[in-house]
């Protein structure tokens, strides 16, 4: 359920305070934060996005910064003056990011009246986790099957066109938007910071994430590959209402500090301004052919012409009677570690239960008529009937152990995906 946000700033305040001349706005913001030395060199020194050094040019004073992104969530008051801001978010809550056109008159005329594409990512802030990002995300996917790290709240968003989410990239969403029109995108982050800590015995310090937005314009071929602007901010994500409690705790701690100590810390601000950063180094660009609204399945990402690729790949193996009798199984469907399974790949094009039935029958050299129903083992070992919609929400390259159950009414069998 999307939560309505009580925005701290009105549209008029945002528009008048942020959309005007960027140099003036930035200098005003710097004074408000009380961080006179909060320069771009400080920001670029942060270990952001797997890069030892920034790709930004050394002279950023004359660089055109065409956009500004404002996350409507308060910054923590327990951050020292020259440190980067930190913002607390609640898991699953919808937060607005305002996409602001920051160009001066006559700047970047080639994007006037045209769409641009923005990609939003939730990634790790810590360098240690950046190096093992793929393994961390795969582990999260395994523990939270069917869930995403980052989602768009489409009904609450304004001005976004052709929103997309790649099923194989749980932490990334993208959309088109017109800079000349009011645009607000609402995001939901579903992972919490403590899910990636080394130990989970309670009370561990959660790891910080980064929200990064990269914006691109079209090239001569109509592909959105020409980089325009990137910005990011540091966040921590808590269980529902946990961010509010943490914000309150930080505020109470600061109130108890001596006045001279308080001067070393930034005040809390009602919104978070994303700071310019280098573009995401591993961005993959896809064509933007029209799709019928938001879709979480593979048809959201069309394949290049001439390339034949299955829309969904799943791996299955047949569970032996010996394994069922002798080996306890884990909740994820794998047998104990000393049991060896050989998996077979099944490639689905139509993403229907009928197609899955036919492919399983082909794999085990039986007639599709011998398979009466296919079930997926759910919570408390219940059997959930596999439908077209369920298959369309399978994660790519998901693994199943197949069990069979004789149908008492005829000579057929039921297949159970574990």
Helices and strands as residue ranges (DSSP letters): H 11-18, H 22-33, H 40-44, E 67-71, E 86-90, E 95-101, G 109-111, E 115-124, H 127-131, H 133-143, E 150-152, E 160-164, E 172-178, E 183-189, G 193-196, E 209-218, E 224-238, H 242-256, H 259-262, E 272-273, E 275-276, G 298-300, E 312-318, H 321-326, E 344-348, H 353-363, G 368-370, E 371-377, G 379-381, E 383-385, H 388-392, E 398-406, E 413-417
